[in-house]
């Protein structure tokens, strides 16, 4: 996809996708990050965001998925930069006016989702439900009935060369052919 496609996409409402894996949240988050990074490559874009309920989520499982350096930087600076790609942190208290790229929403209640991803320019939202509230996923699907499920498969080859490859473990999901 060329830059023209990207510029057209930012003016429209974001497309919604979801990963329904509540049993293995680490694998689901890794898969969502893999999809978002692939879309960045396709669009020659450089910014994405991780939306969380709060900064406390950055410890534990998220550190294992994103890496200690990324989690520390997100906690301290609300952003992590690696090889020209910037991963921003979004929470109900940490907002951005402009976010020209995909947002991975992890563990957010559907009531929080619209406020957290309200930045202008969001191209795609990948919703990953938290393991503590399975009913949130049903509520999300009710609010976003056009959300597309991302199909699961083995690790993606491109992950080995991705700028944020530390953010993606061996399990991932294949994104749709094009987030058009």
Buried (B, 14 or more C-beta within 10 A) or exposed (E): BEEEBBEEBBEEEBBBBBBBBBEEBBBBBBBBBBBBBBBBBBBEBBBBBBBBBEBEBBEEBBBBBBBEEBBBBBBEEBBBBBEEBBBBBBBBEBBBEEBBBBBBBBBBBBEBBEEBBEBEBBBBBBBBBBBEBEEBBEBBBEBBEEBBEBEBEEBBEBBEEBBBBBBBBEBBBBBBEEBE
